[in-house]
């Protein structure tokens, strides 16, 4: 009688010595039943996403959690910076290592925000985020996408935990949106349908941020990295609080601004002699005038107001691109048209100025120098006012914002011009603020 064949599967050689045989472990699914149900739910019946995002002019990232609350009367706005104001890295590092590395700046933050919402405040986050780029760059596309995704994930996690209707404005460029400039506030006003000056109750609205220009405390708190949050609030007309003052009710600490344009407006009103421009009078039938001064010192404005009316033509390397072209044009104006010329460049160092002294000697005409004495911070301020107001009276030539290097490069090369370099004379021109009240109000904002 033959044996019946075995119905069991032959064991693998890998199972030898294992007794009893291993059991299969059931994998825990990360997909919730709610997610599965939502997948099969028709689009028309799905709940809308609570967090939405949009991009303005490839520069401003705007997020919105929840639906806007219906409000009547003037809006009261509670605006906050984000990092080191609402949240801080849980790792204790200066910057969060990823999207999950965060905790509340203080345990009282969520409760205080919920109370503001209950009181009818519109809550907004207004933050500079220079580490994020919204512009497409093939060289950095992967890192840019990761930083943007991390920021969005962190914001979404924070706002989901709060579960309050909050708008987020994140400035990623060096433009009109970056604090202390008011572009983000204007976008917030548009989103709130605040199309008139009296639509917001500025007296009860406020801004909270950690960049308050505070001085260091010996053995205690460190110096603030800047004063942009305090300056932003001043530009808008909001009261300002640091996180320590608002959440912990600490007393305000002394603060210092690196540059305060309101002082120049005050001095101009007081007719301070330090702002009085030296008069420049044409003293030769034909000559060359060399301007010397930092970018933003007022050289071009001085030319149009004081030198062009006296018959001077202007050569400018920003327009002509090379010094050789400037020399060629200037020489032609003097020789062929008998026209005096202004060289409107920075002309920071003796070697650069010596080139023009030699040109004047070759043309057999005198050369004079006009030195603009505006300090570096004032020049940076002037440049920002000019660049952020394209097409206005402050920027008739539509110049863009200069990089920091333009100012540091001038400072490193600058040597004060002297008569013995070959000049007929050197005339100093101090900064003078001119214009009507509207222009002074624009110039008097904090722009850096």
C-alpha positions as CSV (number, residue, x, y, z in Angstrom):
1,X,0.0,0.0,0.0
2,X,1.6,3.2,-1.1
3,X,1.8,6.3,1.1
4,X,-0.4,9.3,0.3
5,X,1.5,12.3,-0.8
6,X,1.9,15.1,1.9
7,X,-0.5,18.0,1.5
8,X,1.8,20.4,3.5
9,X,4.2,22.8,1.8
10,X,7.9,21.9,2.1
11,X,9.7,24.1,4.6
12,X,12.2,26.6,3.4
13,X,15.8,25.9,4.4
14,X,15.8,29.3,6.1
15,X,13.2,28.0,8.6
16,X,15.4,25.3,10.0
17,X,15.9,25.4,13.7
18,X,13.0,27.7,14.3
19,X,10.4,26.2,16.6
20,X,7.6,27.2,16.8
21,X,7.4,28.9,13.3
22,X,7.4,32.7,13.5
23,X,4.0,34.4,13.2
24,X,3.3,37.2,10.8
25,X,3.1,40.6,12.5
26,X,0.3,42.9,11.4
27,X,1.5,46.3,10.3
28,X,-0.1,49.3,11.9
29,X,-1.6,51.5,9.2
30,X,-0.9,55.3,9.3
31,X,-4.1,56.0,7.3
32,X,-7.1,56.8,9.4
33,X,-10.6,55.7,8.7
34,X,-11.5,59.4,8.4
35,X,-8.9,59.9,5.7
36,X,-10.2,56.9,3.8
37,X,-13.8,58.2,4.1
38,X,-12.6,61.6,2.9
39,X,-10.9,60.1,-0.1
40,X,-14.1,58.5,-1.3
41,X,-16.3,61.6,-0.5
42,X,-17.4,63.5,-3.6
43,X,-15.5,66.8,-4.0
44,X,-18.8,68.8,-3.6
45,X,-19.3,67.3,-0.1
46,X,-15.7,67.6,1.2
47,X,-14.9,70.1,3.9
48,X,-12.7,72.9,2.7
49,X,-9.0,72.9,3.8
50,X,-8.6,75.1,6.9
51,X,-5.2,76.3,5.8
52,X,-4.8,78.0,2.5
53,X,-1.9,79.8,0.9
54,X,-1.3,82.3,-1.9
55,X,1.7,84.2,-3.2
56,X,1.9,87.9,-4.0
57,X,4.4,89.2,-6.6
58,X,6.8,86.3,-6.1
59,X,7.7,87.9,-2.8
60,X,4.9,87.8,-0.2
61,X,3.6,84.5,1.2
62,X,0.1,84.8,2.6
63,X,-1.6,82.1,4.6
64,X,-5.1,81.8,6.1
65,X,-6.3,79.4,8.7
66,X,-10.1,79.2,9.1
67,X,-12.8,81.5,7.8
68,X,-12.9,85.2,8.5
69,X,-15.0,86.2,11.4
70,X,-17.9,88.7,10.7
71,X,-17.1,92.0,12.3
72,X,-19.0,95.3,12.6
73,X,-17.6,98.8,13.2
74,X,-14.0,99.6,13.3
75,X,-11.7,96.6,13.3
76,X,-9.3,96.0,16.2
77,X,-6.1,94.2,15.0
78,X,-3.7,92.2,17.1
79,X,-0.6,91.6,15.0
80,X,2.4,89.4,16.0
81,X,5.8,88.6,14.8
82,X,6.3,84.8,14.6
83,X,9.7,83.5,15.6
84,X,10.8,84.4,19.2
85,X,7.4,86.0,19.8
86,X,4.8,83.2,19.4
87,X,7.1,80.2,19.1
88,X,10.7,79.3,19.7
89,X,12.8,76.2,18.8
90,X,12.1,73.3,21.1
91,X,15.7,72.1,20.6
92,X,17.0,75.3,22.3
93,X,18.9,76.2,19.2
94,X,18.8,79.7,17.7
95,X,17.0,78.5,14.6
96,X,14.6,75.5,14.3
97,X,16.2,72.4,12.7
98,X,13.0,71.3,10.9
99,X,9.2,71.9,10.8
100,X,8.6,70.0,14.1
101,X,11.3,71.9,16.1
102,X,9.0,74.4,17.8
103,X,7.2,75.1,21.1
104,X,5.2,78.0,22.4
105,X,7.4,81.0,23.3
106,X,5.6,80.8,26.7
107,X,2.8,78.7,28.0
108,X,0.5,81.7,28.2
109,X,0.6,82.4,24.4
110,X,-2.3,80.1,23.3
111,X,-4.6,81.3,26.0
112,X,-3.9,85.0,25.4
113,X,-4.5,84.6,21.6
114,X,-7.8,82.8,22.3
115,X,-8.9,85.6,24.6
116,X,-8.1,88.2,21.9
117,X,-10.3,86.3,19.5
118,X,-13.1,86.1,22.0
119,X,-12.8,89.9,22.4
120,X,-13.3,90.4,18.7
121,X,-9.8,91.1,17.6
122,X,-8.6,90.3,14.1
123,X,-5.4,88.3,14.7
124,X,-2.5,88.3,12.2
125,X,1.1,87.1,12.0
126,X,3.4,89.5,10.3
127,X,6.9,88.1,9.8
128,X,10.1,88.7,7.9
129,X,11.2,85.3,6.4
130,X,14.4,86.1,4.4
131,X,15.5,82.4,4.5
132,X,12.6,81.5,2.1
133,X,12.7,82.2,-1.6
134,X,9.5,82.2,-3.7
135,X,11.4,82.8,-7.0
136,X,12.5,79.9,-9.2
137,X,16.2,79.4,-9.2
138,X,17.5,76.1,-10.7
139,X,20.6,76.3,-8.6
140,X,18.8,76.3,-5.3
141,X,15.4,74.9,-6.2
142,X,15.6,71.8,-3.9
143,X,16.7,73.7,-0.8
144,X,14.2,76.5,-1.5
145,X,11.3,74.0,-1.8
146,X,12.4,72.3,1.5
147,X,12.6,75.6,3.4
148,X,9.2,76.7,2.1
149,X,7.6,73.3,2.9
150,X,9.1,73.4,6.4
151,X,7.8,76.9,7.1
152,X,4.3,76.0,5.8
153,X,4.2,72.8,7.9
154,X,5.3,74.6,11.0
155,X,2.7,77.3,10.5
156,X,0.0,74.8,9.8
157,X,0.9,72.8,13.0
158,X,0.9,76.0,15.1
159,X,-2.4,77.3,13.8
160,X,-4.1,73.9,13.9
161,X,-3.2,73.6,17.6
162,X,-4.7,77.1,18.2
163,X,-7.7,76.5,15.9
164,X,-8.4,80.2,15.5
165,X,-9.0,82.3,12.3
166,X,-5.6,83.8,11.7
167,X,-3.9,85.3,8.7
168,X,-0.1,85.0,8.1
169,X,2.0,87.4,6.1
170,X,5.6,86.4,5.4
171,X,8.0,88.7,3.6
172,X,10.7,86.8,1.7
173,X,12.4,89.6,-0.2
174,X,14.1,93.0,0.3
175,X,11.2,95.0,-1.0
176,X,8.2,97.0,0.1
177,X,6.8,94.0,2.1
178,X,9.8,93.6,4.4
179,X,9.4,95.2,7.9
180,X,9.7,97.9,8.9
181,X,8.1,98.9,5.5
182,X,4.4,98.7,5.5
183,X,3.6,96.5,2.5
184,X,2.4,93.5,4.6
185,X,0.1,95.8,6.6
186,X,-1.4,97.2,3.4
187,X,-2.0,93.6,2.2
188,X,-3.7,92.8,5.5
189,X,-5.9,95.9,5.2
190,X,-7.0,94.8,1.7
191,X,-7.8,91.3,3.0
192,X,-9.9,92.9,5.8
193,X,-11.7,95.1,3.3
194,X,-10.3,98.1,5.2
195,X,-10.4,100.6,2.3
196,X,-10.5,103.8,4.4
197,X,-8.3,105.3,7.0
198,X,-10.9,105.1,9.7
199,X,-11.7,101.4,9.1
200,X,-9.2,100.3,11.8
201,X,-9.2,101.4,15.4
202,X,-5.5,102.2,15.7
203,X,-5.7,103.2,19.3
204,X,-6.7,99.7,20.5
205,X,-4.8,97.8,17.8
206,X,-1.2,96.8,18.5
207,X,1.9,94.9,17.3
208,X,4.0,92.5,19.3
209,X,7.6,91.5,18.2
210,X,11.0,90.7,19.6
211,X,13.0,93.1,17.5
212,X,12.5,96.2,19.6
213,X,16.1,97.7,19.6
214,X,16.5,96.9,23.3
215,X,19.9,97.2,25.0
216,X,21.6,94.3,26.7
217,X,21.2,93.9,30.4
218,X,24.5,93.1,32.3
219,X,24.3,89.5,33.4
220,X,20.8,89.1,31.9
221,X,19.0,89.7,28.6
222,X,21.0,90.1,25.4
223,X,20.7,93.0,22.9
224,X,17.9,92.8,20.3
225,X,19.2,92.0,16.8
226,X,17.4,95.0,15.4
227,X,14.6,97.5,15.9
228,X,12.5,96.6,12.9
229,X,9.4,95.5,14.8
230,X,9.2,98.7,16.8
231,X,9.8,100.7,13.6
232,X,7.1,98.8,11.8
233,X,4.6,99.6,14.5
234,X,5.6,103.3,14.4
235,X,5.2,103.4,10.6
236,X,1.7,102.0,10.8
237,X,0.7,104.0,13.9
238,X,0.3,101.0,16.3
239,X,1.3,100.7,19.9
240,X,4.2,98.3,20.2
241,X,5.0,95.6,22.8
242,X,7.8,93.1,23.2
243,X,6.8,89.5,24.0
244,X,8.0,90.0,27.6
245,X,5.9,93.1,28.0
246,X,2.7,91.6,26.4
247,X,2.7,88.0,27.7
248,X,4.7,88.3,30.9
249,X,3.8,91.9,31.9
250,X,7.4,92.9,32.3
251,X,8.4,96.6,32.4
252,X,9.8,98.0,29.2
253,X,13.6,98.0,28.7
254,X,15.5,101.0,27.2
255,X,15.9,100.8,23.4
256,X,18.0,102.5,20.8
257,X,17.4,103.0,17.1
258,X,20.4,102.8,14.8
259,X,18.9,105.5,12.7
260,X,16.0,107.8,13.4
261,X,14.8,109.9,10.4
262,X,12.4,111.9,12.5
263,X,15.4,113.7,14.1
264,X,16.3,115.1,10.6
265,X,12.8,116.4,10.1
266,X,12.9,118.0,13.6
267,X,16.3,119.6,12.7
268,X,14.9,120.8,9.4
269,X,12.0,122.4,11.2
270,X,14.3,124.1,13.6
271,X,16.5,125.4,10.7
272,X,19.5,123.7,12.1
273,X,22.7,125.0,10.5
274,X,24.0,121.4,10.4
275,X,21.5,120.7,7.5
276,X,22.2,123.9,5.6
277,X,23.5,123.3,2.1
278,X,26.6,125.3,1.0
279,X,25.8,127.3,-2.1
280,X,27.6,126.3,-5.2
281,X,28.2,129.1,-7.8
282,X,29.7,128.6,-11.2
283,X,32.9,130.6,-11.2
284,X,34.5,129.5,-14.5
285,X,33.3,129.9,-18.1
286,X,34.1,126.3,-18.7
287,X,35.1,123.6,-16.2
288,X,34.5,120.1,-14.8
289,X,32.8,119.5,-11.4
290,X,33.5,116.2,-9.7
291,X,30.9,115.0,-7.2
292,X,32.2,112.8,-4.4
293,X,29.9,111.0,-2.0
294,X,28.3,107.7,-1.0
295,X,25.3,106.2,-2.9
296,X,22.2,107.9,-1.6
297,X,24.0,111.0,-0.4
298,X,21.9,113.3,-2.7
299,X,24.4,113.8,-5.5
300,X,21.9,113.5,-8.4
301,X,19.2,115.6,-6.6
302,X,21.8,118.3,-6.0
303,X,22.8,118.3,-9.7
304,X,19.2,118.7,-10.9
305,X,18.4,121.5,-8.4
306,X,21.7,123.5,-8.3
307,X,24.0,122.6,-11.2
308,X,21.7,121.9,-14.2
309,X,20.1,125.3,-13.9
310,X,23.6,126.8,-14.2
311,X,24.2,125.1,-17.5
312,X,26.1,122.0,-16.5
313,X,25.7,118.7,-18.4
314,X,25.8,115.5,-16.5
315,X,27.7,112.2,-17.1
316,X,26.9,109.2,-14.9
317,X,28.5,105.8,-14.9
318,X,25.3,104.1,-13.8
319,X,23.8,105.2,-17.1
320,X,26.8,105.0,-19.4
321,X,28.1,101.8,-17.7
322,X,31.9,102.4,-18.0
323,X,34.3,105.1,-17.0
324,X,35.7,105.2,-20.5
325,X,32.4,106.1,-22.0
326,X,32.0,108.8,-19.3
327,X,35.4,110.3,-20.2
328,X,34.5,110.2,-23.9
329,X,31.2,111.9,-23.4
330,X,32.6,114.5,-21.0
331,X,35.5,115.3,-23.3
332,X,33.2,115.8,-26.3
333,X,30.9,118.1,-24.3
334,X,33.8,120.3,-23.2
335,X,35.7,120.3,-26.5
336,X,32.9,120.3,-29.1
337,X,30.1,122.0,-27.4
338,X,31.9,124.2,-24.9
339,X,29.7,122.9,-22.1
340,X,30.7,122.5,-18.5
341,X,30.3,119.0,-17.1
342,X,29.3,117.4,-13.8
343,X,30.7,113.9,-13.1
344,X,28.0,112.3,-11.0
345,X,29.7,109.2,-9.5
346,X,30.9,108.3,-6.1
347,X,34.6,109.1,-6.8
348,X,35.6,107.7,-3.5
349,X,39.3,107.4,-3.7
350,X,42.3,109.5,-4.9
351,X,43.1,107.2,-7.8
352,X,39.7,107.5,-9.3
353,X,39.7,111.3,-8.9
354,X,43.2,111.5,-10.4
355,X,41.8,110.1,-13.7
356,X,39.4,113.1,-13.9
357,X,42.0,115.6,-12.8
358,X,44.2,114.3,-15.8
359,X,41.2,114.7,-18.1
360,X,40.7,118.3,-17.0
361,X,44.4,119.0,-17.5
362,X,44.3,117.5,-21.0
363,X,41.3,119.7,-21.8
364,X,42.9,122.7,-20.2
365,X,39.9,123.5,-18.0
366,X,39.7,123.8,-14.2
367,X,38.3,121.0,-12.1
368,X,36.3,121.5,-8.9
369,X,35.1,119.0,-6.3
370,X,31.8,118.9,-4.4
371,X,31.9,116.6,-1.3
372,X,28.6,115.2,0.1
373,X,29.0,114.6,3.8
374,X,25.8,112.6,4.6
375,X,26.6,109.7,7.1
376,X,26.3,106.1,6.0
377,X,23.0,105.3,7.7
378,X,21.4,108.4,6.3
379,X,22.5,107.4,2.8
380,X,21.1,103.9,3.2
381,X,17.8,105.4,4.4
382,X,17.7,107.8,1.3
383,X,18.4,104.8,-1.0
384,X,15.5,102.8,0.6
385,X,13.1,105.7,0.3
386,X,14.0,106.2,-3.3
387,X,13.8,102.5,-4.3
388,X,10.6,101.8,-2.5
389,X,8.8,104.6,-4.2
390,X,9.2,104.0,-7.9
391,X,7.9,106.7,-10.1
392,X,7.4,109.2,-7.3
393,X,9.2,112.5,-6.8
394,X,11.8,110.7,-4.7
395,X,12.8,108.4,-7.6
396,X,12.4,110.1,-11.0
397,X,15.0,107.8,-12.5
398,X,13.3,104.6,-11.2
399,X,16.4,103.3,-9.4
400,X,16.2,100.0,-7.6
401,X,17.4,99.2,-4.1
402,X,21.2,99.0,-3.8
403,X,22.9,96.0,-2.1
404,X,24.6,96.6,1.2
405,X,27.9,96.0,-0.6
406,X,27.5,99.3,-2.4
407,X,27.7,101.2,0.9
408,X,30.4,99.1,2.5
409,X,32.5,99.2,-0.7
410,X,32.3,103.0,-0.7
411,X,33.3,103.3,2.9
412,X,36.3,101.0,2.5
413,X,37.6,103.0,-0.5
414,X,36.7,106.5,0.7
415,X,39.4,109.1,1.3
416,X,38.4,112.7,1.8
417,X,39.2,114.8,-1.3
418,X,41.8,117.5,-0.9
419,X,42.6,120.6,-2.9
420,X,46.2,119.4,-3.4
421,X,44.9,116.5,-5.6
422,X,44.5,119.1,-8.3
423,X,41.2,120.7,-7.6
424,X,40.5,124.4,-7.8
425,X,38.4,124.1,-4.6
426,X,36.4,121.5,-2.6
427,X,32.9,122.5,-1.5
428,X,31.2,120.6,1.3
429,X,27.5,119.9,0.9
430,X,25.6,118.7,4.0
431,X,22.3,116.9,3.8
432,X,19.2,119.0,3.4
433,X,15.7,117.7,3.7
434,X,13.4,119.6,1.3
435,X,9.9,119.1,0.1
436,X,6.3,119.5,1.2
437,X,4.7,117.9,4.3
438,X,3.6,114.9,2.2
439,X,7.1,114.1,1.1
440,X,8.5,114.7,4.6
441,X,6.0,112.3,6.0
442,X,7.0,109.7,3.5
443,X,10.7,110.3,4.0
444,X,10.2,110.3,7.8
445,X,9.1,106.7,8.0
446,X,11.5,103.9,9.0
447,X,12.7,102.2,5.8
448,X,15.7,100.1,6.8
